[in-house]
Amino acid sequence: MTAENFKIILPKVLPYTDQICLHLMGEPLAHPEFKEILDICNFYKAKLNLTTNGTFLNKYGFETFFKSPALHQINFSVHSFKDNYPDQDIRPYLYDILQFSKLALTEKPELYINYRLWNLPGVTTTRDENKDVIDHICDYFQMPINERIDVGFKKSKNITGRVYFHFDTRFEWPSLQSPTRGELGFCHALTQQIGIHANGTVVPCCLDKEAGIPLGNLFEQSLEEVFESQRCQSMKQGFAKHRLVEDLCQKCTYIKRFDKKVVELRK
């Protein structure tokens, strides 16, 4: 999405949300007009949640982020390095992220920083899956953490200030080519989040990277018109009744995280 088109989209969604996330798929800091998009967020006083692997931090300079009134939270997907380079030393990669975080504690102390480790094999585990990463980060800040991790109970562990580890289990991107998991389920799509593709297509959640459930287009409609569409209303009513009306939702494995909520709601 160009900065010009982003400037069209943003005012249309701000009345409906208190947070903007510059990601659906890909690395936002690699966008050729990222700085212009950030400036637009600053101008409209959007509350910005940024997810990045952190490799382009120095391209813009730390001050670009520290001086942004819009930037509320930044998530560093540090698990991405281990996924792509399992045999390489992670310390050079972590260096800029840790330097950024340390400066943020004084330059922008209100900024929330999460080190995402979304690669756990199960809900309850120890830190062995990411031992080297956790050790390097804890050594840098001189702050130990509890080694036991239970993402079913609590996903975050505070390191210092507003800097956190954020743990979660692995997930697969849903695909229409995947096997059907079932028709029963619940999801926060359309109530807590939507996704908007570069061409303006609105989708129900950030996992619909291929726009398998197109609900409308913000270059042609208002968001209210999209929400009032028959397809959108059918999905929302389905979730309220714990039923998945869309094929992609029926094939989604991420949705199993909400199975406990389905059981609680059906009691």
C-alpha positions in Angstrom: 0.0 0.0 0.0 1.4 3.4 -1.0 1.5 6.2 1.6 -1.0 8.1 -0.5 -3.5 5.2 -0.3 -2.7 4.7 3.4 -3.7 8.4 3.9 -7.1 7.5 2.4 -7.6 4.4 4.4 -6.5 5.6 7.9 -9.3 8.2 8.5 -11.9 5.6 7.5 -10.8 3.1 10.2 -9.9 5.4 13.1 -13.5 6.0 14.3 -13.8 2.2 14.8 -10.5 1.3 16.6 -8.1 2.5 19.2 -5.1 0.8 17.6 -3.5 0.5 14.2 -1.1 -2.4 13.3 1.2 -2.0 10.3 1.3 -5.6 9.4 -0.7 -8.4 7.9 2.2 -10.1 6.1 5.8 -9.0 5.6 8.2 -6.6 7.2 6.8 -3.1 7.6 10.3 -1.4 8.0 11.2 -2.7 4.5 8.3 -0.7 3.0 9.9 2.0 0.7 7.5 4.6 2.2 7.5 3.5 5.8 8.7 6.9 7.1 5.8 8.7 5.2 3.3 6.2 6.6 4.7 6.7 10.1 4.3 10.5 9.6 0.7 10.0 8.6 0.0 8.0 11.8 1.6 10.8 13.8 -0.5 13.4 12.0 -3.8 11.6 12.7 -2.7 10.7 16.2 -3.3 7.0 15.6 -2.2 4.6 18.3 0.3 2.5 16.5 1.4 -1.1 17.2 4.4 -2.1 15.1 5.6 -5.7 14.6 9.0 -6.1 13.0 12.0 -8.5 13.0 14.1 -5.5 13.8 16.7 -5.8 11.1 16.0 -2.4 9.6 16.0 -0.3 12.8 19.2 1.5 11.9 17.9 2.4 8.5 15.7 5.0 10.1 17.6 5.7 13.3 16.3 5.1 16.7 15.1 8.7 17.1 12.6 8.2 14.3 10.7 5.8 16.7 11.4 7.6 19.9 10.0 10.9 18.6 6.9 9.3 17.1 3.8 10.3 19.2 1.8 7.6 17.5 4.1 4.6 18.4 2.6 2.9 21.4 4.1 -0.6 21.2 6.8 -2.4 19.2 6.9 -6.2 18.9 10.2 -7.7 17.9 9.7 -11.2 16.3 13.0 -12.6 17.6 11.9 -16.1 16.9 12.2 -15.3 13.2 16.0 -15.4 13.4 16.0 -18.9 14.9 13.5 -20.1 12.2 15.6 -18.7 9.4 19.2 -19.2 10.7 19.0 -22.0 13.3 22.8 -22.6 13.3 24.0 -19.0 13.5 25.0 -17.0 16.6 22.0 -14.8 17.5 23.9 -12.2 19.4 24.8 -9.9 16.4 21.1 -9.8 15.4 20.0 -9.0 19.0 22.5 -6.2 19.5 20.5 -3.4 17.7 17.3 -4.6 19.3 18.7 -4.6 22.8 20.4 -1.2 22.3 17.2 0.2 21.0 15.3 -1.1 24.0 17.8 0.2 26.5 17.7 3.7 25.1 13.9 3.5 24.9 13.7 3.1 28.7 14.9 6.7 29.0 14.0 8.3 25.6 10.5 6.9 25.4 9.6 5.1 28.7 5.9 4.9 27.8 6.7 2.6 24.8 5.8 -1.1 25.3 8.4 -3.4 23.9 7.8 -7.2 23.4 10.4 -9.8 22.5 8.1 -12.3 20.7 9.1 -16.0 21.1 6.1 -17.5 19.3 7.8 -20.9 18.7 6.9 -23.0 21.7 5.9 -26.6 21.0 3.2 -26.6 23.7 1.2 -24.5 26.0 3.2 -25.4 29.1 7.0 -25.7 28.7 10.3 -24.6 30.1 12.6 -22.0 28.5 14.7 -24.8 26.8 13.2 -24.0 23.5 14.8 -20.5 23.5 17.4 -20.9 26.2 20.2 -19.0 24.4 17.9 -16.1 23.4 16.5 -15.7 26.9 20.0 -16.0 28.5 21.5 -13.3 26.2 18.6 -10.9 26.9 18.5 -11.5 30.6 22.3 -11.1 30.8 22.1 -7.8 28.9 19.5 -6.3 31.3 20.9 -8.2 34.3 17.3 -9.4 35.0 16.5 -13.1 35.5 13.0 -14.5 34.8 11.1 -17.5 36.0 12.0 -20.4 33.8 8.5 -22.0 33.6 6.3 -20.8 30.8 2.5 -21.4 30.7 1.0 -19.5 27.8 -2.4 -20.8 28.7 -2.2 -18.8 32.0 0.1 -15.9 31.1 1.9 -15.1 27.9 4.1 -12.2 29.1 7.0 -11.9 31.5 8.4 -8.5 32.4 12.1 -7.9 32.1 12.4 -4.3 33.1 10.3 -1.1 32.7 7.9 -1.8 29.8 10.1 -4.4 28.2 8.7 -7.9 28.1 9.2 -11.4 26.8 6.0 -12.5 25.0 5.6 -16.3 24.5 3.2 -18.3 22.4 2.9 -21.6 20.6 3.6 -22.1 16.9 0.8 -21.7 14.5 0.2 -22.4 10.8 -1.2 -19.8 8.4 -4.7 -21.0 7.5 -5.2 -21.9 3.8 -8.2 -22.9 1.8 -6.1 -25.9 0.7 -5.8 -27.2 4.3 -8.0 -30.0 5.6 -11.2 -29.0 7.4 -10.9 -29.0 11.1 -14.5 -28.6 12.0 -17.6 -26.2 11.9 -17.7 -25.4 15.6 -15.5 -22.6 17.0 -15.2 -19.1 18.2 -12.9 -16.2 17.1 -12.3 -12.6 17.9 -12.3 -11.6 14.2 -14.6 -8.7 13.3 -15.0 -7.8 17.0 -11.4 -7.2 18.1 -9.6 -7.0 14.7 -9.9 -6.8 10.9 -7.2 -6.8 8.2 -6.9 -4.5 5.3 -4.8 -5.6 2.3 -2.7 -3.2 0.1 -5.5 -3.1 -2.5 -8.1 -2.0 0.1 -9.7 -5.4 0.5 -11.1 -5.9 4.0 -10.7 -9.3 5.6 -11.9 -10.5 9.0 -8.4 -11.1 10.6 -4.7 -10.7 10.2 -4.2 -14.4 9.4 -6.2 -14.1 6.1 -3.0 -13.2 4.2 -4.4 -14.4 0.8 -7.8 -12.5 1.2 -9.7 -15.8 1.2 -12.6 -14.0 2.9 -13.0 -10.7 1.1 -15.7 -8.6 2.8 -15.4 -5.4 0.8 -13.0 -2.7 -0.3 -12.3 0.6 1.5 -11.4 2.4 -1.7 -15.0 1.8 -2.8 -16.9 1.6 0.4 -17.0 2.9 4.0 -16.1 0.5 6.8 -19.7 0.8 8.0 -20.9 -0.5 4.7 -18.4 -3.4 4.9 -19.6 -4.3 8.4 -23.2 -4.3 7.3 -22.6 -6.7 4.4 -24.4 -10.0 4.5 -21.2 -12.0 4.5 -19.8 -10.0 7.4 -23.0 -10.2 9.4 -23.2 -14.0 8.8 -19.7 -14.5 10.2 -20.4 -12.4 13.3 -23.6 -14.2 14.0 -21.9 -17.5 13.5 -19.1 -16.7 16.0 -21.8 -15.6 18.5 -23.3 -19.1 18.1 -19.9 -20.8 18.1 -20.2 -21.8 14.5 -17.7 -21.2 11.7 -19.5 -20.3 8.6 -16.5 -19.7 6.3 -14.4 -22.4 4.8 -11.1 -20.7 5.8 -12.3 -20.5 9.4 -13.2 -24.2 9.4 -9.6 -25.0 8.2 -7.9 -22.6 10.6 -5.8 -24.3 13.4 -5.1 -21.0 15.2 -8.7 -20.9 16.2 -8.3 -23.9 18.4 -6.7 -21.5 21.0 -10.3 -20.3 21.7 -11.8 -23.8 22.2 -11.8 -23.3 25.9 -13.9 -20.1 25.5 -16.3 -22.1 23.3 -16.8 -24.6 26.1 -17.2 -21.9 28.7 -19.8 -20.1 26.6 -21.8 -23.2 26.0 -22.1 -24.1 29.7 
